Amino acid sequence: MKKFLSLFLVIASLMVMVLPMQIFAAGTPTVSAQDAQSFASGTVRVEVRIDDTTPISCVKLKIKYDTALELLYVENGSFFKELQKSPIYNQDIGAQDGVYTYIGNHDMKDGQENVNKVRESLLYMTFKLPDDAKVGDTYKIEVLKEGSEVKKLSGETLQNVDFNVASATVTVVEGNSCGEGNHALLPKMVSSASYLTPGFSYIKCAACGYTEVTKEPAFAIDAFGYEGVAIRYQGNPSGIAATFTVDEEIIKKIEEAGYDVEVGTTATYGGNTLTRVYYGKGATKSIKNGKIFSVVTKDISKGKNISAYQNVEIQAYITVKDKTSNLSRTEYLGATLKGKDAFSIQDVVMLMDISKYSQKSQNYLNSVLNGYAE
């Protein structure tokens, strides 16, 4: 079964050589969302801005919004003008669980590494209010201090700049309504679905602001099938593996659409994760007869054979990457055993009919069941 699907932005590090230090300077900047008003079923445009700032180079902001609001799209503000080709223009995928991440940076050219602008907009977020919103209802939008960063460049090193944050409230007010069937609907604004992003469109009444939103999911990938798990029970007995089928026609189709593809597996156990790449840049394994085999025999941290009682979690993954932007999407399929995501050699042995194996194998399998395989 499919364990989870993550759709996210792969954002390059703001800069290398980051020092864990704080800069406390006069004019500590404040990053704030601005209060706004709208009405049920209408849209509202919320500004997030920076005020009273010392010269800064880049920011990463975590912005939390009430999930009763529907984030429609995000526009870049005037502070970081260089973001003309930023993933910010595909932000229908940029928010997860009511938290939106904004990345802004200067061009780092011609001495413009740090820019001092006293008051300017970072971004604008447009939301749709619930259809059942009542006059007087309020919805909070917060710039989170935790997880957010403001930085300045000093030589070749980025340094943290202390900053303040302020929240905003969207308040529901009385609005005009044309009545059903009487709206003067404007043409749709459309973002087409792809292997990376969902499709998105909305229509808005020019008279009263009534808004209808339509979303189309990103193209399905479904590249994997799961066959099962097995153990090594002859020779050196310590080993567990999961087998996945791979639809190579799906990979070909995605590549023909202009994307890079990586296929691999991860095995997590004992606090460590072992990643193997079977297809794409950096592949060290290969897809054989439409299958990939994730085999675990060693405990990475201890440098010895894996214990028969060590739980292992194994997943196959496929990552689709845009060739020109920072956008990517990764889909996972996890191995399971009797509904468990993590399992051991002993868990497998418990499901085996030991009597069907050779005496030598039975001796080992019984030792696993009885807890003294090591």
Helices and strands as residue ranges (DSSP letters): E 5-9, E 18-23, E 30-33, E 36-38, E 43-51, E 58-65, E 70-76, G 83-85, G 87-93, E 95-96, E 99-105, E 119-128, E 138-154, E 157-161, E 164-166, E 168-172, E 189-191, E 199-204, E 211-216, E 224-231, E 240-246, H 248-256, E 259-269, E 272-279, E 291-296, E 298-299, E 304-305, E 312-322, E 327-334, E 342-343, H 345-349, G 354-356, H 359-369
